[in-house]
Amino acid sequence: MLMNEGKVNGHQIISKVNLQLMLSTQHKFDAKSGMGLGWFTEMREGKMFISHGGSDVGYSTYMTMIPQEKTAVVLMSNFYRFVPVDEWLPLH
């Protein structure tokens, strides 16, 4: 039962059909990875990993779910170093 089948406190906030569409591969990058509707999907060691991350100045986040293991990992950090473009862009 991934993401509690779209329910929060017993209330259906997203339909099971839409949840399935979000979490299943809609676009393939290669034989093992792709993109759902807002989620990255990837097969690793025979298991589906569903993940997404993001960052901005001052923080970084990452979440991954492994449905077969009934496991989710969420990483949040309040550190993200902003690197001005002139530090990494080669000057010609």
C-alpha positions as CSV (number, residue, x, y, z in Angstrom):
1,M,0.0,0.0,0.0
2,L,2.1,2.8,-1.3
3,M,1.5,6.3,0.0
4,N,-1.5,5.0,2.0
5,E,-3.3,4.6,-1.3
6,G,-3.8,8.4,-1.5
7,K,-5.5,8.8,1.9
8,V,-4.8,11.1,4.8
9,N,-6.6,10.6,8.1
10,G,-9.1,8.4,6.4
11,H,-9.9,11.0,3.7
12,Q,-9.2,10.2,0.0
13,I,-7.1,13.2,-1.2
14,I,-6.0,11.7,-4.5
15,S,-7.7,8.9,-6.4
16,K,-6.0,5.5,-6.5
17,V,-6.0,5.7,-10.3
18,N,-4.2,9.1,-10.3
19,L,-1.8,7.9,-7.7
20,Q,-0.9,4.9,-9.8
21,L,-0.4,7.2,-12.8
22,M,1.9,9.5,-10.8
23,L,4.1,6.6,-9.5
24,S,4.3,4.5,-12.7
25,T,6.7,5.3,-15.5
26,Q,5.2,7.6,-18.1
27,H,8.4,8.4,-20.0
28,K,11.5,6.1,-20.2
29,F,15.0,7.5,-20.0
30,D,16.5,4.1,-20.7
31,A,15.8,0.4,-20.0
32,K,15.9,0.9,-16.2
33,S,14.8,4.5,-15.5
34,G,12.2,7.0,-16.3
35,M,9.7,9.6,-15.1
36,G,6.2,9.3,-13.7
37,L,4.0,12.3,-13.2
38,G,6.4,14.2,-10.9
39,W,8.4,11.2,-9.7
40,F,11.5,9.5,-11.0
41,T,11.3,5.8,-11.4
42,E,14.2,3.3,-11.5
43,M,14.7,-0.4,-11.3
44,R,17.6,-1.4,-9.1
45,E,18.4,-5.0,-8.2
46,G,15.0,-6.0,-9.3
47,K,13.2,-3.4,-7.1
48,M,11.4,-0.2,-8.1
49,F,12.7,3.0,-6.6
50,I,10.4,6.0,-6.8
51,S,12.2,9.3,-5.9
52,H,12.3,13.0,-6.2
53,G,14.5,15.7,-4.8
54,G,15.0,19.4,-4.9
55,S,17.1,22.3,-3.5
56,D,17.4,26.0,-3.3
57,V,19.8,28.3,-1.5
58,G,19.8,27.2,2.1
59,Y,18.3,23.7,1.8
60,S,18.2,20.4,0.0
61,T,15.7,17.5,0.1
62,Y,15.5,14.0,-1.3
63,M,12.8,11.3,-1.0
64,T,12.8,7.8,-2.2
65,M,10.3,5.0,-1.8
66,I,10.9,1.2,-2.4
67,P,7.4,-0.3,-2.5
68,Q,8.5,-3.9,-2.4
69,E,10.4,-3.2,0.8
70,K,7.6,-1.0,2.3
71,T,10.3,1.5,2.8
72,A,10.6,5.3,2.3
73,V,13.6,7.5,3.1
74,V,13.4,11.3,3.4
75,L,16.5,13.4,3.6
76,M,16.3,17.1,4.5
77,S,19.2,19.4,5.0
78,N,19.4,23.1,5.8
79,F,22.7,23.4,4.1
80,Y,23.1,24.0,0.4
81,R,26.1,26.0,-0.8
82,F,25.3,28.5,-3.5
83,V,28.1,28.6,-6.0
84,P,28.1,31.7,-8.2
85,V,28.3,30.9,-11.9
86,D,31.7,32.6,-12.3
87,E,33.3,30.0,-9.9
88,W,32.5,27.0,-12.1
89,L,32.0,28.5,-15.6
90,P,35.3,28.5,-17.4
91,L,36.3,32.0,-18.6
92,H,37.5,32.2,-22.2
